Amino acid sequence: MTSVGRTLDAFFPPIVDRLSELGFIVTAASGTTSSLPDWTPLEGFTQRPSRRVRTAVRAVRAWSAAQRHDVVVTNTATASVLVRAAGLPAPVVYFCHGLHWGRDDARALPWKAVERALLPRTAGVVTINRDDQAWFEGHGARRVHRLPGGVGVPLAQWPAVPLPASDTLDLLWAGDMTPRKRPLHALAVVGRLLERGVPVRLRMLGDGPLHETVRAQVAARGLEGVVRAEGRGPVAAALGGATALLHTASWEGLPRVALEAAAVGRWCYGFDVKGLRDAPLVRLAPDGDAGALADLLAADAASGAVVGVPDVRAELDAARAADGLAGALLDVLGRRDPVSPS
């Protein structure tokens, strides 16, 4: 159960397929359309909190009762709050893609208060980074499991690609252009690389509230021949043509794009923040220090380390993530297999 259907479609088809192979009967629901089989639309579920809380709670109660669920898995912030608050007869497992804070500051206090209040209604937790795992365990959550590879990657869609033969450092940045993702930090890193005499190009895929600001800064800094901020586009092909991924977020759950980069065979360069530090192929600089990150990239380009990429594809298979989720669900149910002994 997620807030919007595109979350189901982005992460869960291979997981649902694998759970079905293992003997689970899986149904899905969200507030907007999903292509998953056995999907149900639920009124009142939106990506952001709304006034339709009572409608959403009634809808999820009716759906779960009709499906006679043994366990309900909820994901995404708004849906996870509503589903756990609904008081379903079935135990609820929170598949947490990332607690909504990166640092212990005042901005995190409301989110932390909500999560603490919901812990008694949470039968189990599945996390994808060490910081969130530590928070849940430190606050007495029951049955905390961690998936080191996150939601995994459908490897057939993300084949390994040889690195391009080029003397230029071709970087890819991909994501929503929002304050948390900090796309302007990517321009700062490129600027520092150019100051150091490193041949570099940056391709930026994504849009959002900072897209026009990024484009304006590219022009203001004279980077038109170095940086392309073209909007959304196919990430797999772009990774195949890149030397490495550049990631500048202030915090993450475990960024899917970093998993995809590792599957293709590319290092991810970014800042030492929650979530990114757990990526399988990552090189980190102190948070927010564009100069240090540029130095790291320049040093790795000079030494050849940027193209010395270990093969970690076996660790990233989405089926492996599904197996981990299955184990967490069986732990909550107190079973060894999905079929009830009765």
N, C-alpha and C positions, 0 to 999 in steps of 0.2 A: 504494500500500500504506500503510494507516494502522493505528493501534492499535485504534480502534473505528469501527464503521460510521457512527455519527452524524456524524463528521467528513467522511466521503465525501459523505454526503447534504446536509450543510450548505453545502459549498463547491464540490463538483466536478461536479454534473450538467451545468451549461451548459459547463464546460470540456471535459468528455468529449464532449459533443455537437459542439462546435466542432472538437476534435481529430479526431473521426471524419469530419467534413466535409472536413478537410484531407487525409485519406487514412491516418491512423493507425488501427491496430487496437488498441483499448484494452480491457484486462481490469482488474479491480479485486479487491482482497482486504483483509480486516480481521479482527479477532478477534471482532467482534460484527456482527449483521445490517446489511446495507445494501441499499437499493433500486436501486442502480446495476445496469445490465445487465452480464452476464458477470462477476458477482461470485462470489468463492469465500471461504468461511469458513476461517480458519487457526487451528489450535489453538495455544495458548500465548501468543497476543498479547493483552495487556491494557493498560489506560491507564497503569497504574503498573508499575514493574519487579516481577517475580515470580520464583519459583524454577523456572518452567517454561521457562527459556532454551533448553535443549536441544530441547525439544518445538517451540518456536517456530522455531528455526533449521532443524530438519529439515522443518517444514511449509513454510517459505518457499522452501527449496531445491527441494522436490518440486513446488510450485506453479509456480515460475519455469521449471523444466525442462519440465514438462508443457505450458506455454504457449509455450515456445521464444522467450522474450522477447529482443528486440534491446536494450532498455533498461528499467530499473526505476526508477520515481519513488517515493520514500518521503517520508512526511510525518508529523508528530507525533513527540515526543521519544523515547518508548520504541521505537516501530516503527522509527524512523530508525537507532537504535543497533543493533537486532537485524538489520535488513536489511543494513546496511553490514558488520556483523561476520560475516555468514553466508558471505562469500566466493563470491558468485554469479558464474557465468560472464559474465553480462550486466553492462555498466557500470551503476552506481547513481548516480542524481541525487538529491540532497537538496533537496527543496522546503521551505525553512525558513520557517515562519510566525513564527519568533521564537526566537533563542537565549535560553536560560533564565536570563538575568540582565539587570539594568537598570543596575547600577553595577559598577565594578571594585573589589569588596571581597572579603573572605575567603569569603563565601557563594558567590561565583561560581567559586572555584578548582576544585572537583570537576567542575563542568560544563565548564569550559574544558579541563581535562585530558582528559576524555572526547572532546570535539570535536577537539582536536589529535591524539589517537591515531587517530581515524577518518578524518582528512583523506586519508591515502594510499589509503584504500578508497573515496573519494568522487570519482567521475569528473566531476561538475559540481555546482554549487550554484545554486539560484534563491532569491534573498532578496527581502524586501518592505520593507526600510527601510535607510537609509544607514548606521546604526551597525553592523548585522550585516554589511552588504556590506564595510565597512571592516575589520572583524575578520577575515573570511574572506580578503580580499585581503592583509591584513597578515601572515597566517600561511601564505601560500603555497598556498591552495586553488586548484584548477584550474578554469578556465571558470566564473567567477562572473558570474551574470546577476542583474539586479534588475528586478522588475516594479513600476513606480511606483504603479500602481493596485491592487497586491496581487492578491487572487483576483478582484477585480471584483465587480460587482453584477448580478444578472439584472434588467435595468431594467424589464421588463414587470411584475415583482412589486413594484417600488418606484417608482411613478409620482411625478412632481413634483406637489406640492400647494401651493396658495397659503398664505401665512402667515395665521394666524388674526387677525381684527380684535379686538384687545384691548389695554387699557392695562396689563394685568398681564403680567409676565415669566413665561411658562409654560415651565419647564425639564423635560426628561426625562432620567433616569438609567436605563440599561439594562445589565444584565450579571449575572454571578455575584457574590453578596455574599461575597467572600473577602478576606483581608488584602491581597492584591496589588491588588485593585480599589478598596480603600479607600472603601467607601460612606459611612462616617462623615464623611469629608471633605466630601461633598456637603451633609450637614446643617450643617457649619461654614460653608460658603459661603452657604447660605440664611440662617443666623443673621446673618452679616455684612451681607447685603443688607437684611434687615429693620431692622437697626440704622441703616442709611443711609436708611431710609424708602422703599425700592424695593418696590413691590407685586410679590410673587413667589409662585408656586406651584411645587412640585416633585412630580413623579410618578416613583416608583422601581419599575421592573420587574425582577424577578429574585428568586432565592432562594439559599440557601447557608448556610454556618456562621454568618454574621454577620446573618442576616435578623432573628432575634428581638432581637439587640442593637440593631439599627437601630430596630425598632419600639419598644423600650423607651426609646431615646434621644429618639425623636419625642415620646413622652409626657412624659418627664422635662423636655424643653426647652419644653414647651407648644406644640408645632408641629402638633398634630392637625389644625387647620384649614388648614394650609399644605402639609404633606407627606403623601403617600399612599405607603405601602410595601406594595403589595398582592400581591406575588408575581409569577409569570410572567404574561405576556400578549402580545398581538399588538403587535410593535414598529412595524410600518409605520403602522398606524392611530394609534398614540400619537405617532409623529413628526409625522404630519400635523396633529395638534392642538397641537403644541408650538411655542414660539418658537425654541428652540435645544436642543441636546444638551449635557448636562453630563457630563464624563468625568473620573474621578479616579484612574485606575490609576497605580501606581508605575512600570510599564513595559509596553510592548506589542510585538507584532510589527508589525502595522498593523491597528488595530481595525476589524473588519468593520462594527460599528455606526456608526462615524464615516463610513465609505464610504456606508452606507445613508442616513445623515443628509444627506450631500452630494447623493446622488441625489434625495432628497425635496425638497431645497432649504433646508437648515438648516446654520447654523454649528455647529461643535463647540467648546466651551470646556473647557479642561483645563490640565494642568501640562506644562511643558517637559521631557518625558521621552522615552526611546527609543521609537520607533514612532509615538507620537501626534504628534510634531513633523513627521512626514511625511504626515499626513492631508491631503486635498486642500482642505478648508475648515476651518481650525482657528485658534483664537485662544488664545494661551498666556500663562500666568503662571509665575513661578518655582516650582519643584517644592515642593509641600506648603504653599505660602503661600495659605491660604484668603482672607485679607484682600485680597491683591493680585488674586486671581481675581474676588472680589466687586467690587472697584473696576473691573476691566476690564468686567465685565458691566454694572455700573451706568452706566459711561461710554458704552458702546455702546448701551444702552437709551435714554439721554438724547439721544444724537446721531442715533439712527436707524440706526447702523451694523449693529446686530444683525439688522435686517430687509433690509439691502442685501446680498443673497446672489447671487454670480455663478453662472451656469449652467455646471457642469462635468460634466454627465451623459455627454457624449461620451468623457470620459477614463476613465469608470468601467465601461464595458461589459465584462461577463465574457468576451465573445468576444475583446476586446482582450487580456485577461490570457492567454487560451488561445493566442493568436497569439504572445505573448511566450514562453510555455512551449514552444510548438512550436519556436521559433527556438533556444531553449537546448538542446532535445533533439537537434535536427539538428546543432548545433555539436558536441555530444558524440559523435554518430555519424559526423561528418565527411561529411554528406550535404547535398544541397540540397532533397530532398523525402523523405517517409517511405518511399518504395518503393526497395528496394535495386536498384542497377544490374544485379545478377545476376539 
